[in-house]
Amino acid sequence: MARNEHLRHALPVLLGIALAGGFAACGVGEARLEPDPLAAATTPLPVDTATVAISDLYARYQATSNVAADGEAQVPARIDGEVIETLVEEGDRVVQGQVLARIDAKRLKLRMQEAGAVLAQRESEYRRQQQLADRGLVSRAAFESLEYEVAELRAAYDIDRLNFSYSEIRAPISGVVAARHIRPGQHVKSGDLAFRISDTSRLVAKLLLPQREFARFAAGQHAALTVDAWPGAVFDAEIVRISPTVDTASGSITATAYVDNEDGRLAPGMFGRFDIRYEKHAATLNIPAQSVVQEDGESVVYRVDNGTAHRQPVEIGIVANGRAEVLSGLADGDVVVVSGSGGLRDGSQVVALGEQRPGADRAPQATS
């Protein structure tokens, strides 16, 4: 009886110890679910990669400028009178010598006819006197006086005929009528502006280039021109001359570029962007420019070999079209990290998500 009583009092104590041990065991199990720092450190980092390529790269300089008509003519009225007819409107294409408008010139026509009649009469007399002079029947002095008179009358007639021809206003150059300043019924005076004609078959642009690049540019170099009016279109431009002097105010030199515009798609005054390719680096090693990072004052890439990223200092040449020329530090076929290098260290484990395919730096294709 005494023994049973003793066990009855000891049972709660034993049960408490058993429960405490169970709770402690549960605590140990939960601690094992926390991440292992060593395991986390060896988890491969996802990155995008690219293979070192060999292709042509071009050193470029980009400039902006408005294009203007290379040839432009102000067409004035050359006589006084009333405009009786206009034959062209703004935007019309004209050729050199084409009649643009007519001015009333009845008075000039009559004056020309009168001068012509007087000239014809004196020329007839001159021919008769010449026959007599050849036979020695008139003095040489009288004949020479008549000869001078006929020459004077002929000059006067030519002037009247020229003034009458000015009643037709003609195009001095071929091009497009940019402006019409006269209208039928308007009285104009000699010298009043009648039309403005622009030759838009070839446009010109003045490009400002930094003087430090003076030696890199030369006449004959080509540039790719783009304008907002024609998205995706590329027009060919050629540098035809470079100013030998430097603008002291801006510290720049001026290059003149011609743009072919036979199709008329470009208009004078358009704002354009010129991409000048002034130096070609043929068959050079290159990688995506974004794969190069700056660390401790040097250019660095991370080269991937068997899933491990290796920090690799490189020497970079020109950067063009999103690609960087590699002068030293890499070899053809090496694989480098393009994006995702922010958390990399030398020896980091990586896994490539995708690879960028290299593309040659091809010349822009001019459209026509």
C-alpha positions, 0 to 999 in steps of 0.5 A: 500500500505504501509503495503504490502511494509512492508511485502515485506521487512520482508519476506527475514528476516523471510525466513533466520530465518526459514532456520537457524532453519532448519540447526540447526535441522539437526545438532542435528539429526547428533549428535544422530548417534554417539555411546553411550559410555555407550552402547559400554561398555556393549557390550559382548566380544567374547571368547572361553571357556572350562569346567574344566575337571577331568583326569590323568596328567603326569609330563614330562621331555623331553630330546634329544640324538642319539641312538646307537647299544647296541652290536657291535663287531670288527671282525679281521682276526686271521691268515695271508693269502690271502682272497679267498672269502667273503660271506656277504655284508654291511647291511646283517643280520648274526647270531652268528657263521656264516662264513663271509669270508675265507682265504687261509690256505693250508699250515695250513691244511697240518701242521695240517694233519702232526701233526695229523699223528704223534699224531696217531702214538704215540698214537698207541705206547702209547696203546701198551706200556700201555698193557706192563706196565700193565703186568710189562714188561716195566719200569714205567718211560719209560711209563710215558715219552711216556705219556707226549710225547703223551699229548704234541703232542695232544696239538700241534695238537689242536693248528694247528687245531685251527689255521686252523679253523681261515681260516674261519672268523665267526660272534662273535655275531648276528646282521647286517654287519655295515662295510666290510673292506676286499675283495677277493684277498687281503692279510691280516695279523693277527689282521687286521680288517675284519668286523664290526657287530652291534646288532641293535635289541636293541638300547641304548641312553644316556640321560642327566638329570638336577641334580635338578630332580635327585629324580624324575627319576628311573630305570624302567620308560618309555619314548616315543621316536620320530625320524624325519625319522618316522613322527608320530611313537612313539617307547617305551624306558625304563630307565634301569639305572641312574648314581649315580654321577653328571657331574661337567662340565654340572651339569647333571646326565646320564640315560641309556635308551634301545629302542626295535628295533626288526623290524629294523626301527631305525638305530644307529646314529639317533637323537631322542626326549625322552618324559619321564613320571616320575610322574602321577597325577590321576583324577586331575582337569585341564584346557587348559594351555593357559587359565591361565594368569599372572596378578599382580604376580599371576596366574589368570583365567576368570570364566564365569557365566551367560555371565559374566567373573569373575577374579579368582586367581588359584593355578597351579600344573604341566603343561603337554600336553597343560593342567594345573593342578588346585590345588585350585580356581576352581571346576569341571564343571566351565567354563573358558575363553581360548582365548580372555581374553586380554581385560577382566576385572572382571565383563565383559560381554562375549559371548562364540563363542566355547568350547574346549573339554577336553581330558585325558592325555593318554600314547603314544602308541608305534608302532611296 
